[in-house]
Amino acid sequence: MLYRISVIILLFLLLPIISSAAKDIQTSDMVLGLNGVTGSDISRSLAKKEYSLYDVFIIALKKNQDMSMEGERAIQSKERKNQAFGAFLPKLSLKAQKILPDDVSGSQKTGLALYARQNIFTGFSEYAAYKSAAYETEMRKYSILNFSGDLLLKTSTFFYNVILLEKSISNRKDILKLYNGIVGELRRRVYLGKSRRSEVLRTEAQIQNLKAEILSMENELNRTRLSLATLTGIGENAALLEEVKLPDPGDTIEPLLSSLTQRADVKASMQEVLMAEKSLLAARGGHFPSAYLEGSYYLYRKGGGSGDYSATLGAELPIFSGGITSARVRECESKLRESRLGLEKIKTSAEEEIKDSFRSWKSSTLETEAYREAAQRAERNYYSVLSEYRLNLTTILDVFDSLTELGQARDAYEKRRLQLTVDRIRLGVATNEFLGKKSSALKSN
């Protein structure tokens, strides 16, 4: 008798340990898996000397704290689904009681028993909770994909801002070399009596202004690199590789709009509507009767032997609950209407985003070509003015103006060229082109 009780108690102590021994879900594995990234992909990217945008993005997927928090929410929803499934299963517990005072009637109830309860029908509450948790799990997966798209946009913005600042600094240094060449020419002309000393001094002042601009840009570059490192987890001094070749999305927007319902944010909102429908079902189930089966098997009972058992088939019909159930139904009906309105709002915003990103990309394409032509003409103009200056046909101010225009034209072209890439990535995110595993299209060729 004592041996049997000991074995049963030991079993009950081991059950929680056994049930919790399942393999833990790793947040990073879930996030990376939804985006088609493996641990070996991360290792290869980290081992590179130069990081492409795709390298930085997948490193960010693993190291970004906000991304990890979104993954934890997905794990929580999955565990709520497991909890909801457990509500269908019988509940088994070891129940001991000591009745006071210890009289004849009380001693009959004092003992140790195995107690079990199985719900048969509870007004759809378990079913609704399980389906709602399943929809929430799917919603969280789409939320991770949507968050991944946002992370890609933020990463690409900082990534190309770093490259833009590096090119701007390089451009300033090239202009500085040209100014140094002008100073040398001016000093020679002053020596020959063909130029004034003031022209040399003015050029040297321009050189100092240019050096100050370079220092300011280097400071801004360090700040931008810090922001990129904080967002993605890469080193602040990591070398970045600009090249990324993306296909032309076409000249018409209609095929792109067809991808609207496949967007991660739209699908996540659809799951929220389904969740609201099941919550309403559970609330209405509060008006329905419930039925259950419970029983006890006595391992020990004072004043009696072991092995006795009892079973009960019960049912309950709610009659009055102070209007709580009806109010809950009305609340859930309102939440369902709200979720449907939210879905329509997200669809409208998604359509606007697709149209705006497409138009921005088209405009950037035309602007980039115009800025490229402007930069080429500004360079030809500078060398033309410089030649004319050597023939005393122009003044040093004309040379300064043409050199300033050249620097500005180069900066404008590089800025627009890199913005074109960012706009193309934004269009890809808006149209579901880089969703999840399709983000591999960003890999450098």
N, C-alpha and C positions, 0 to 999 in steps of 0.2 A: 504494500500500500504506500508506504513512505517513499519507496524507490520510484513508483510510478508518478507520484506527485513531483518528485525531484526532477525526473526526466522532462515532464511537461513544462515545469517552470523554466528549466534550462533552455528548452526549445523556444519559449516565448522571449527569453532574453536574447537569443541568437537571431530571431527573425528580423528585428530592425537592422542588425548589422549586415545580414545577408542581403536584405532589400536595398541597403545603401551602398553595396559593394559594386553596383553597376558602374561602368566607365563614365567618368565625368565628361560632359560636352565641353570642348575647348572653344572659347569665343573666337579666337583667331582662325581656327580650322573652319568654323561655320562661315565667317566673313570671306575668307579666301576661297572656300569652295564655291560659294554663290557667284564669285567673280572669276571662276575658272583658273585660280592661281594655286600653285602647290608650294610646299616648303622649299623644294629644290629651285623653283623659280626665284624665290626670295634670295636664296643663297647665291645663285648666279648673279643676280642684280647687285647684291652687296659686294661681290668680289670684283666688280668692274671698276676701272679707273675713271671712266666717264659715264655719267648717268643720263639715259634718255628720259623723256617724259614718262614713258611706260614704266621704267625702272623705279622712278621716284614715286609714281602712283601706287604700284603694288607694295612698295616698302611702307607707304603711308597707310595702306589698308591694314597692315599688321601692327604698326606702331602708333597710329593716331588714337588718342584717348577717346575722343568723341565716337569714333568708329567702334572701338571696343565697348563703349557704353551701349551703343545701339545693338551690338551683338549680345550683350548681357540681357537686354530686354527681350530679345528673341528667345534666349534660353529660358527666361522666366515664363514666357507664354507657352513654350513647349512643356514645361513642368506643370503649368496649370492644366494643360490638356491631359497629362498623365493623372493629375489629381481628379479631374472630371471623369476619366475612365474608371478610376478606383471607386467612384460612387456607385457604379453598377455592381460591384463585387460585395460579397457578404463581409460583415465585420465580425471579427473573432477576438475575444478578450478573455483574460483570466480574472474572475471576479471573486473577491473575498469579502465577507461581511461578518460583523460581530454585533449582535442585537443586545441592547441594554434596555431594561434590566434583564438579567440572565435568568428569567423564569422559564416555566415549562413551554409556553408558546414561543418565547424568544429563542430558546435553544434549538427549536426545530428549524429556525431560519439562519442560524449561525453556521457558516461553513465556507467551503471553497468550491467553485464551479467554473466550468467553461461556458462562456456566454456567447451566443451568436445571433446576429440579426441580418436579415436579408430584406431590402426594400423590394416590393413587387411593383408598385405604381405610386408615384409621388407627383402627379400632375404635370408630367413632362419636364420637371426641373432638372433631373439628371441628364436627360437627353439634350435639353436646350443648353445646359452648361457645357456638355461635351462638344456639341457642334459649335458653340460660340468660341470655345477654346481652340478648336481646330481652325476656325476662320481667323482667329487672332494670330495663331502661329503662322499662317500664310501671310497675313497682313504684315507681320514683323519681318518676314523674309523680303517682301516687296519694299518695306521701309529701309532695310539694309541696302537694297539695290538702288533705291532713290537717294539715300545718303551717300552711296558710293559715287553716284553721278555728281552730286554737289561737291564731294571731295575732289573729284577729277577736275571740276571747273576751278575750284580754289587753287589746287595744285598747279594747274596750267597757267593761271594768272600770275602767281608768284614765280613760277619757273621761267616764264617768258619775260617777266619784269627784270629778273636777274640778268638774263641774256641781253635784254635791251640796254640796261645800265652798263654792262660790260662793253657792248658795242659803242655806246655813246662815249664812254671813257676812251676807248680805242680811237674813235673818231676825233675827239678833242686832242688826243696826243698826236694824231696825224696833222691836224691843223696847227698844233704847236710847232711841229717840225717845219711846216711851211712858213710860220712866223719867224722862226729862227733863221730860215733861209733868207727871208726878207731883210732881217737885221744885218746879216752878213753883207747882202747886196747894198743896203743903205750905207753901211760904214765905208764900203769901198767907194760909193758915190760921194760921200762927204769928204773923203780923202782927196778925191779928184775935183772937189768943188762943185759937183753937179746936184747935190742935195743939201738940205739944211740939217743941222744937228738936232733940231726939234723933232724932225721926222723919226730919227733914231729913238729919241726919248718916248715919243708917242707909241712907237712899235713895241718898245720894252714894256710900257704900261699895259698894252694889250696882252702881251705875253704873261704878265703877272696876273691879270684878270682871268686869263685862260687857265693858269695853274690853280687859281682859287676855285674855279668851276670844277676842275678835275678832283680837287680835294673834297668838295661838297658832294660830288657824284659818288666818290669812293665811300664816303660816309653813308650815303643813301643805299649804296650797294650792300654794305655790311648789314644795315638794318633789314633790307629785303631778304638777304640770305638767312638772317636770324629768323625771320618770319617763316620762310620756307622750311628751315630746319625744325622749328617748333611744330609746324603743321604736319610734316612728313616723317620726322625722325632721322633724316640724313644729316651728315656733318655740315657745318656751316661753310666750310671751304671746299665742298665737293665740286668737282668739275662737271659741267652740264653739257650734254650733247644736243644740239638744236634739231638735227634732222628728224623729221617725221613726215611721211608722205601719205596723204589721205585722198581717197577717190573724190572726183567731182560729184556733188549730190544731184546735179541736173539743173535744168533751167526753169522747171515748173514746180510749184509748191504742192499741187494736188496729191502726187504720190506720197509726199512726206506727211500730209495730214492724215492719211490712212493709218499711220502708226500710232495715232493718239490713244486709242483704247488699249494699246499694248504697253504704254508707259507705266513705270513702276508706281508712281504716285496715284495714277488713276486706278490701277489694280488694287492698291492698298486701300483706297477709298471704297471700292466695291466690296472688299472684305468687311469693312466697317459697317456697311449697309446690312450685309448678311448677319453680322454680329448683333446689330440692333433688332433684326427680325427675330432672332432666337431669344433675345432678352424679353421681347414682347410675348413670345410663346410661353416662356417661363412665368412671366407675371400673370398671364391669363390662367395658367395652370394652378394658380393659387385658389381658384374657385372650385377645382375638381377634388374628388375624394382621393385619399391615399390608402395604400394597403401594404402590409408588411408581415413577415414571418420571423418570430424570434423563439429561441429556446435555450435551455440551460442543461448542462450535464454535470451532476454533482460529483466531484472527486472526493469530497469529505463533507459530512454534515453531522453536527453534534446531535447526539441522540438518535442517529440513524445511520444506515450503511451508505457506502459509496456506490456509484453506478446508477443512482436514480436520475431521472431526467424529466423535463417538462417542456412543452412546446405551446406556442400561442400564435394564432392567426388573427391579426388585428386589422381594423379599418377605421379611418377617420373621415368625417365629412365636415368641412368648414361651414359654419352657419353665420357667424358674425365676428368680424375682426376690427370693428371700429372704422370701417371704410378704408383701411390700409391697403387691402388688395386692389380695390377699385382705383385708388389714387396711384398705386404703383403701375397699374395698367395704363392709365392716362399719361403718366410720366414716360413710360416706355414708348407709347405711341408718338409722343412729342419728339423723343430722341430719334425714333425711326425717321420721322419727317425731317429732322435736322440733318441726319446722316445722308439722306437723299439729296437735300439741298447742297450739302457739302460736296457730294459727288459731282453735281452739276457745276458747282463753282470751280472745282478742280479741273473739270473738262474744259470749261471756258478759259481758265488761266493757261492750261496746257496748249490750247489752240492759239491763244495770243502769243505764247512763248515761241511756238514753232514758227508762226508768221514773222515775228520780230527777229528771231535769230536768222531766218532765211534771208530776210531783207538786209540785215546787217552784213551777212556774209557776201551777198551780191554787191552791196555798196563798197565793202572793203576790197573786193576783187578789182573793181574799177578804180578806186582811189589808189590802190597799191601801184597799179600800172602808171597812173598819172604822176604819182610821187617819184617813181623810178625814172621817168622821163625828165622830171624837174631836176632831180639830182644830177643826171648826166649833163643837162644843159648848164646847170650851175657850175659844174666842174670845167666845162669847156669855156664858159664865160670868165672864170677866174684866170685860167692860163692865158686867155686872150687879153684881159686887162693887164696882167703882169707883163706880157710882151709889149703892149702899148706903153706901159710905164717906163720900160727900159729905153723906149724911143722918145721919151718925154712928151707923149701924147695924152697921158692921164696923170692924175695926182696920186699921192700915197693914200689919200682918203678913198679914192675909187678902188684901190687894191684892197683896203680894209673892208669896204662894203662888199666887194665880190667874195672875199674870203669868209666873211660872216654869213653871207647868203649860202655859200657852199656848205658850211658847217650845219646850218639850219636845214638845208635841203637833205643832207645825208641823214640827220637825226629824224626828220619827218618821214623819210622813206623807210628807215629801219623800224620805226615805231609802227607805221601802218602795215609793213610786211609781217611783223610779228603779231600784230593785232588780227591780221587776216587768219593766222593759224588758230588763235584763241577763238575767234568767231566761228571758224569751221568746227572746232571741238564743241563749242556751245551748241551749234546746230546738231551735231551728232548726238549729244546728250539729250537735247530736246526731242529728237525723233527716234530715240530708242536704239540708235545705231551702235552705241558703245555700252549697252546695258549688259551687266553681268559678264558672262564669258566672252561676249563680243568685244570687250575692251582690248583684247589681244590685237585688234586692228591698229592699235597705236604703236605697236612694236616697230622699232627702226628697221628698215630694210638694208 
